Amino acid sequence: MLLYGPPGTGKTLLARAVAGQAEVPFFSMAASEFVEAIVGVGASRVRDLFTQAKAAAPAIIFVDELDAVGRSRTSGIGGFSGGNDEREQTLNQILTEMDGFDSSTSVIVIGATNRPDVLDQALLRPGRFDRRVGVQPPDRGCREAILKVHTRGVPLASDVDLRRVAATTPGMVGADLANLVNEAALLAARREHDEVDESDFADSLERIVLGAERQVMMTDDDRRRTAYHEGGHAIVGMLTDGADPVRKVSIIPRGLALGVTFAAPESDRFNYREPEIYAKIKVALGGRAAEAVVYGESSTGAESDIQQLTEIARQMVGRWGMSDAIGPIAVIPRDGSGPLLPGVAEVSPETQRLVDEEVRRIVDESYRAVLELLEQNRDKLDALAGALLEHETLDEDDAYAAAGVPHAASAGRDGYAAAARSRLPR
């Protein structure tokens, strides 16, 4: 059985649960433990592991991070240098032990990996890892159940509603939720609270999503420029169809950023329409466009925005078939870089030039639309920037009120309706 999925979704935890429920000997190793500089040591360790499991059969073997030794041996993908490579010998030994000439039917092998797309096809054929279980990020109901598990030993105040906390954390995996509860408990202890209350959860979520506050002495001009930059993101998000609602705007330095504009959907997202992806690009351009409208020049503050929107535009063209010039052809690997993977077309120089031109077209058209939008709504931008300079941080209701933009009431607006990981599909 192969468990695969994003990091933190609970693959190793599931294997531990199997170990507790199966009532048979359970042998666990990380694939990286097989790999040594001396050729043959890894294969020897594989033989020893399976020998022990056969002696204790029926038994279960769990191999974590399987891609450390199970990468494809195809040239250009796996990175193996030759027939005597230590990892290749280790992989061959695993293949032989799992379903070789001397088959062991009483030993079950469970593997876990974040990258099933790079595994060797020999590992995935029937008779080896033929049963595959996708472990995806939890939905709302599952997040609530996970929070109940992690809060068993935490005294909760009566105002804490785990159902609402689960609703405000779409995209978070089990490891994120465990970290959220731990941060909330630490905050409550620092504040000398007898119980963890809703404000502790809200502040811990803010710390995880936006980063810890930094004590930075900013000049008045930098504060004003930052207020307009973040205000630009927020105004574009408020006025663009398909954009996620703005949840919080702040000009308090956090992490590496001088300010943060946070937007999140009302519920879990599993699919994005083309207008919604264009909206993400426009919101990312809002900060730079606001600086251009107000100051007539740009600054380095839009670096991360530019990286984000460029990546989205390239995925639109090269993976999601949202360009008429390229069509529904995959010309970019799933992770956006590295060697080509199966199902990705070989890219000629002409196609690569066309991809670059389409990315430039998408970004340029979006930037012109954002500039026009902010020029037409300069009064809203000025009002929001002024409120940010006065209060430094605005929650959802205050931000919409300061900008003078109507915002329909929604169920997800109780407390700090945050969603740290509203990810595009991977």
Secondary structure, 3 states (H helix, E strand, C coil): CEEECCCCCCHHHHHHHHHHHHCCCEEEEEHHHHCCCCCCHHHHHHHHHHHHHHHCCCEEEEEECCHHHHECCCCCCCCCCCCCCHHHHHHHHHHHHHHCCCCCCCEEEEEEECCHHHECHHHHCCCCCCCEEECCCCCHHHHHHHHHHHCCCCCECCCCCHHHHHHCCCCCCHHHHHHHHHHHHHHHHHCCCCCECHHHHHHHHHHHHHCCECCCCCCHHHHHHHHHHHHHHHHHHHHCCCCCCEEEEECCCECCECCEEEECCCCCCCCCCHHHHHHHHHHHHHHHHHHHHHHCCCCHHHHHHHHHHHHHHHHHHHCCCCCCCCCCCCCCCCCCCCCCCCCCCCCCHHHHHHHHHHHHHHHHHHHHHHHHHHHHCHHHHHHHHHHHHHHCEEEHHHHHHHHCCCCCCCHHHCCCCCCCCCCCCC
